[in-house]
Amino acid sequence: MFIHAALNPTELGQKAQRLLARVENEEIEASTSALTVDEVVWVVKRMRSMDQALEVGEALLNMRGLELIPVNENVLRDSLGLMRLHGFDPRDAIHAASALRRGADTIVSSDSHFDALGKPARKTLEEEV
């Protein structure tokens, strides 16, 4: 979702931007793994420039209404369990473990493998979030 908001000029990117505006306006609660900052900055740097990557990274860190969940030992241990149980890749397992530790109701992702969790429920940007 964050990468779509930063790089995707289509309707999907606009939906991501609108959702993040709702977060920034504190209309909805949102959290993400601190790993998201790394992922988004890396992709923006690779696709655009270092300056744009830094700008996007700072915007994520300063976003009102967005809680960054630290990737600590507990999250990492949980992520290994999710890898074992569901076959998740390491980064997706960290995101899932972060959401579970936070008690999230929803994961916004186009990755259907998050459906294996059951709860939190996965929604896509195309759906009403």
C-alpha positions as CSV (number, residue, x, y, z in Angstrom):
1,M,0.0,0.0,0.0
2,F,2.8,2.5,0.9
3,I,4.7,1.8,-2.3
4,H,1.5,2.3,-4.3
5,A,1.0,5.6,-2.6
6,A,4.5,6.7,-3.4
7,L,5.0,5.4,-6.9
8,N,1.7,4.3,-8.6
9,P,0.0,7.1,-10.6
10,T,-3.1,4.9,-11.4
11,E,-6.4,4.6,-9.5
12,L,-4.8,2.1,-7.2
13,G,-2.1,4.6,-6.2
14,Q,-4.7,7.2,-5.6
15,K,-6.7,4.9,-3.4
16,A,-3.6,4.2,-1.4
17,Q,-3.0,8.0,-1.1
18,R,-6.6,8.5,0.1
19,L,-6.3,5.8,2.7
20,L,-3.1,7.3,4.0
21,A,-4.7,10.7,4.1
22,R,-7.4,9.2,6.4
23,V,-4.6,7.8,8.6
24,E,-2.9,11.2,8.7
25,N,-6.2,12.9,9.6
26,E,-6.6,10.3,12.4
27,E,-9.9,9.2,10.9
28,I,-8.7,5.6,11.1
29,E,-6.1,3.8,13.3
30,A,-3.2,2.3,11.4
31,S,0.0,0.6,12.2
32,T,2.8,-1.1,10.3
33,S,6.0,-2.9,11.0
34,A,9.1,-0.6,11.2
35,L,10.4,-2.8,8.4
36,T,7.9,-1.0,6.1
37,V,10.1,2.1,6.1
38,D,13.1,0.1,4.9
39,E,11.1,-1.6,2.1
40,V,9.5,1.6,0.9
41,V,12.7,3.7,1.0
42,W,14.6,0.9,-0.9
43,V,12.0,0.7,-3.7
44,V,11.6,4.4,-4.1
45,K,15.4,4.8,-4.2
46,R,15.7,2.1,-6.8
47,M,12.8,3.3,-9.0
48,R,13.2,7.1,-8.6
49,S,16.1,8.7,-6.6
50,M,17.8,8.9,-3.2
51,D,16.2,12.4,-2.6
52,Q,12.7,11.0,-3.2
53,A,13.4,8.0,-1.1
54,L,14.5,10.1,1.8
55,E,11.4,12.3,1.4
56,V,9.1,9.3,1.5
57,G,10.9,7.8,4.4
58,E,10.6,11.0,6.4
59,A,7.0,11.3,5.5
60,L,6.4,7.8,6.9
61,L,8.2,8.5,10.1
62,N,6.3,11.8,10.6
63,M,2.9,10.5,9.6
64,R,0.4,11.4,12.3
65,G,-1.9,8.5,13.1
66,L,0.6,5.8,11.9
67,E,2.1,3.6,14.6
68,L,5.4,2.0,13.7
69,I,5.7,-1.4,15.4
70,P,9.3,-2.1,16.4
71,V,10.9,-5.2,15.0
72,N,12.1,-6.7,18.3
73,E,13.0,-10.2,19.5
74,N,9.4,-11.1,20.2
75,V,8.2,-10.1,16.7
76,L,11.1,-12.0,15.2
77,R,10.4,-15.1,17.2
78,D,6.7,-14.9,16.2
79,S,7.7,-14.4,12.6
80,L,9.8,-17.6,12.6
81,G,6.7,-19.5,13.9
82,L,4.6,-18.0,11.1
83,M,7.2,-19.0,8.6
84,R,7.1,-22.6,9.9
85,L,3.3,-22.7,10.2
86,H,2.3,-20.9,6.9
87,G,5.5,-21.0,4.8
88,F,5.7,-17.2,4.7
89,D,8.8,-15.4,3.4
90,P,10.7,-13.7,6.2
91,R,9.6,-10.1,5.5
92,D,5.9,-11.1,5.2
93,A,6.2,-13.1,8.4
94,I,7.6,-10.0,10.2
95,H,4.7,-7.9,8.9
96,A,2.2,-10.6,10.0
97,A,3.8,-11.0,13.4
98,S,3.7,-7.2,13.9
99,A,0.0,-7.1,13.0
100,L,-0.8,-10.0,15.3
101,R,1.2,-8.4,18.2
102,R,-0.6,-5.1,17.7
103,G,-4.0,-6.8,17.6
104,A,-4.8,-5.5,14.2
105,D,-8.3,-6.2,12.7
106,T,-7.2,-5.8,9.1
107,I,-4.1,-6.2,6.9
108,V,-4.2,-4.1,3.7
109,S,-2.3,-6.1,1.1
110,S,-2.7,-7.7,-2.3
111,D,-0.8,-10.7,-1.1
112,S,-3.3,-13.5,-0.7
113,H,-1.0,-15.6,1.5
114,F,-2.0,-13.4,4.4
115,D,-5.4,-15.0,4.2
116,A,-3.8,-18.0,6.0
117,L,-3.9,-16.0,9.2
118,G,-7.7,-15.8,9.3
119,K,-7.4,-12.9,11.7
120,P,-6.5,-10.2,11.0
121,A,-8.6,-10.2,7.9
122,R,-6.9,-9.2,4.7
123,K,-8.4,-6.4,2.5
124,T,-7.1,-5.1,-0.7
125,L,-6.9,-1.4,-1.8
126,E,-9.7,-2.2,-4.3
127,E,-12.0,-3.1,-1.4
128,E,-13.5,-0.5,0.8
129,V,-11.1,-0.1,3.7
